Amino acid sequence: MRIRPVGAHALLLDCDHPEQVRAWRAELWRRREAGQLTAAEIIPAAATVLLDGVPDPAATAARIAGWAPQIGVTASTAAEVEVEVPTGYDGEDLPVVAAHWGVDVPTVVERLRNTEFRVAFCGFAPGFAYLTGLPAQLAVPRLATPRTRVPAGSVALAGPYAGIYPTASPGGWLLVGRTDLVLFDVHADPPARLTPGTRVRLVAT
């Protein structure tokens, strides 16, 4: 892990793999809750963790360098949250996913139903969560040509991730289902239903 300053009041932690990202996010969350870290936001991504709103980046970086997060440990506040997403498994790309996995469509649905996903990070669009939990060998490619419009609530796969489109938008992920669950509401607190660390189940309807 490497620590880099970003602007006047932020630090970026460059991690070596997704598990390290998850471990550092949990460690930083725990330290902030314990009053050992001052940061306005802790924002994980695919290979980094951003600390924004750090009053003294140099001193904070020196302190962080001495910490040793444990791989596989999650922040307790996030680990206690599980969201069940009622999902109709009728996505038009289910046969494509089945072909990539070398199984039939019912087996794809069964695997997705029985997987405990976890929000690794958010991005692309407000409320869009990148869900991990599928084995690496089940990664699937994006569409060669993205769709110009993917309906809100579409449950999809791309690479090693699952995701749910919170609003209608263009997209190149493989569609496996749909949900009516509202995932982003500007009037809610927090606005995003799925936040980093949250466990997610795609429950069949």
C-alpha positions as CSV (number, residue, x, y, z in Angstrom):
1,M,0.0,0.0,0.0
2,R,1.3,3.5,-0.9
3,I,0.0,6.8,0.4
4,R,-0.1,9.9,-1.8
5,P,-1.2,13.5,-1.1
6,V,-4.1,14.7,-3.2
7,G,-4.6,18.5,-3.1
8,A,-4.3,20.4,0.2
9,H,-6.5,18.2,2.4
10,A,-6.8,14.7,1.0
11,L,-4.8,11.4,0.9
12,L,-5.0,8.6,-1.6
13,L,-4.1,5.0,-0.6
14,D,-3.0,2.9,-3.5
15,C,-3.8,-0.7,-2.8
16,D,-2.4,-3.9,-4.3
17,H,-5.7,-5.8,-4.6
18,P,-9.4,-5.5,-3.8
19,E,-9.1,-7.3,-0.5
20,Q,-6.6,-4.7,0.6
21,V,-9.0,-2.0,-0.3
22,R,-11.7,-3.6,1.7
23,A,-9.4,-4.0,4.7
24,W,-8.1,-0.4,4.6
25,R,-11.6,1.0,4.3
26,A,-12.7,-1.0,7.4
27,E,-9.6,0.0,9.3
28,L,-9.9,3.7,8.5
29,W,-13.6,3.6,9.4
30,R,-12.9,1.9,12.7
31,R,-10.1,4.4,13.5
32,R,-12.4,7.4,12.7
33,E,-15.2,6.0,14.9
34,A,-12.6,5.6,17.7
35,G,-11.5,9.2,17.3
36,Q,-8.0,8.3,16.0
37,L,-8.6,9.7,12.5
38,T,-10.0,12.9,11.2
39,A,-11.4,12.7,7.8
40,A,-14.7,14.1,6.3
41,E,-15.0,11.2,3.9
42,I,-13.6,7.7,3.4
43,I,-14.2,6.7,-0.3
44,P,-13.1,3.3,-1.6
45,A,-12.7,2.5,-5.3
46,A,-11.5,-0.5,-7.2
47,A,-7.9,-0.1,-6.2
48,T,-7.7,2.9,-3.9
49,V,-9.2,4.5,-0.8
50,L,-9.5,8.3,-0.7
51,L,-9.5,10.2,2.5
52,D,-11.0,13.7,2.0
53,G,-11.2,16.5,4.5
54,V,-7.9,15.7,6.3
55,P,-6.7,18.7,8.3
56,D,-3.0,17.7,8.4
57,P,-2.3,15.3,5.5
58,A,1.4,14.9,6.3
59,A,0.9,13.9,10.0
60,T,-2.1,11.7,9.0
61,A,0.0,9.9,6.4
62,A,2.7,9.2,8.9
63,R,0.2,7.8,11.4
64,I,-1.5,5.6,8.8
65,A,1.8,4.2,7.7
66,G,2.1,2.5,11.1
67,W,-1.3,0.8,11.0
68,A,-1.8,-2.8,9.8
69,P,-5.3,-3.6,8.8
70,Q,-6.4,-7.3,8.8
71,I,-7.4,-8.8,5.5
72,G,-11.0,-10.1,5.7
73,V,-12.1,-7.8,8.5
74,T,-15.0,-5.4,7.8
75,A,-16.2,-2.3,9.6
76,S,-18.7,-3.5,12.2
77,T,-21.2,-0.8,11.4
78,A,-21.4,-1.8,7.7
79,A,-21.1,-5.5,8.3
80,E,-24.3,-5.5,10.4
81,V,-26.3,-4.2,7.4
82,E,-27.9,-6.6,4.8
83,V,-30.2,-5.4,2.1
84,E,-32.4,-7.9,0.3
85,V,-33.1,-6.8,-3.3
86,P,-36.3,-8.5,-4.7
87,T,-35.2,-9.5,-8.2
88,G,-37.1,-10.8,-11.1
89,Y,-34.6,-13.0,-13.1
90,D,-35.8,-12.2,-16.6
91,G,-32.8,-10.3,-18.1
92,E,-32.3,-10.6,-21.8
93,D,-28.6,-11.5,-21.4
94,L,-29.1,-14.5,-19.1
95,P,-28.4,-16.9,-22.0
96,V,-25.2,-15.0,-22.7
97,V,-24.1,-15.3,-19.1
98,A,-25.0,-19.0,-19.1
99,A,-22.9,-19.6,-22.2
100,H,-19.9,-17.8,-20.5
101,W,-20.3,-19.9,-17.4
102,G,-20.9,-23.2,-19.3
103,V,-24.2,-23.8,-17.5
104,D,-27.9,-23.5,-18.2
105,V,-30.0,-20.4,-17.3
106,P,-31.6,-21.9,-14.1
107,T,-28.1,-22.6,-12.8
108,V,-27.1,-18.9,-13.4
109,V,-30.2,-17.8,-11.4
110,E,-29.5,-20.2,-8.6
111,R,-25.9,-19.0,-8.3
112,L,-26.9,-15.4,-8.2
113,R,-29.7,-16.1,-5.6
114,N,-27.2,-18.0,-3.3
115,T,-24.4,-15.5,-3.5
116,E,-23.8,-13.0,-0.6
117,F,-22.7,-9.9,-2.4
118,R,-21.0,-7.0,-0.7
119,V,-20.7,-3.4,-1.9
120,A,-17.0,-2.8,-2.7
121,F,-17.4,0.8,-3.9
122,C,-19.8,3.2,-5.6
123,G,-19.4,5.1,-8.8
124,F,-20.5,5.5,-12.5
125,A,-23.8,7.1,-11.4
126,P,-25.3,8.2,-8.0
127,G,-26.4,5.2,-6.1
128,F,-24.6,2.7,-8.4
129,A,-22.9,0.1,-6.3
130,Y,-20.2,-2.3,-7.5
131,L,-21.0,-5.7,-5.9
132,T,-18.4,-8.3,-5.2
133,G,-18.9,-12.0,-4.2
134,L,-18.8,-14.0,-7.4
135,P,-15.7,-16.2,-8.0
136,A,-13.1,-14.6,-10.3
137,Q,-13.6,-17.4,-12.9
138,L,-17.2,-16.2,-13.4
139,A,-16.2,-12.8,-14.6
140,V,-18.0,-11.8,-17.9
141,P,-17.2,-9.3,-20.6
142,R,-19.2,-6.1,-21.2
143,L,-21.2,-5.8,-24.4
144,A,-19.1,-4.8,-27.4
145,T,-21.6,-2.0,-28.1
146,P,-23.3,-0.5,-25.0
147,R,-27.0,0.0,-25.0
148,T,-28.2,3.6,-25.3
149,R,-30.7,3.1,-22.5
150,V,-30.8,0.5,-19.7
151,P,-34.0,0.7,-17.6
152,A,-33.8,1.8,-13.9
153,G,-33.6,-1.2,-11.6
154,S,-31.8,-3.5,-14.1
155,V,-29.6,-6.1,-12.4
156,A,-26.5,-6.7,-14.4
157,L,-23.0,-8.3,-14.5
158,A,-19.7,-7.1,-15.9
159,G,-16.2,-8.3,-15.2
160,P,-16.1,-9.7,-11.7
161,Y,-19.0,-7.3,-10.5
162,A,-22.7,-7.3,-10.2
163,G,-24.6,-4.0,-10.2
164,I,-28.0,-2.5,-10.2
165,Y,-28.8,0.6,-12.3
166,P,-30.4,3.1,-10.0
167,T,-31.7,5.2,-12.9
168,A,-32.2,4.8,-16.6
169,S,-28.9,5.3,-18.4
170,P,-26.6,4.0,-21.1
171,G,-24.7,0.9,-20.2
172,G,-22.8,-2.1,-21.4
173,W,-23.3,-4.6,-18.6
174,L,-25.1,-8.0,-19.2
175,L,-28.7,-7.8,-18.0
176,V,-29.8,-10.7,-15.8
177,G,-32.9,-9.3,-14.0
178,R,-34.7,-6.3,-12.6
179,T,-35.9,-4.9,-9.3
180,D,-38.4,-2.2,-8.2
181,L,-36.3,-1.3,-5.1
182,V,-35.5,2.4,-5.0
183,L,-31.7,2.6,-4.8
184,F,-31.1,6.4,-4.8
185,D,-33.3,9.1,-3.3
186,V,-32.0,12.6,-2.8
187,H,-34.4,13.1,0.1
188,A,-33.3,10.1,2.0
189,D,-30.4,9.9,4.5
190,P,-28.2,8.6,3.1
191,P,-29.4,9.1,-0.4
192,A,-27.9,5.8,-1.6
193,R,-29.5,2.6,-0.4
194,L,-26.3,0.6,-1.0
195,T,-23.1,1.9,0.6
196,P,-19.6,0.4,0.8
197,G,-19.5,-2.6,3.1
198,T,-23.2,-3.4,2.9
199,R,-24.1,-7.1,2.3
200,V,-26.6,-7.7,-0.5
201,R,-28.9,-10.6,-1.4
202,L,-30.6,-10.7,-4.8
203,V,-33.7,-12.5,-3.7
204,A,-35.9,-14.0,-6.4
205,T,-39.5,-12.8,-6.7
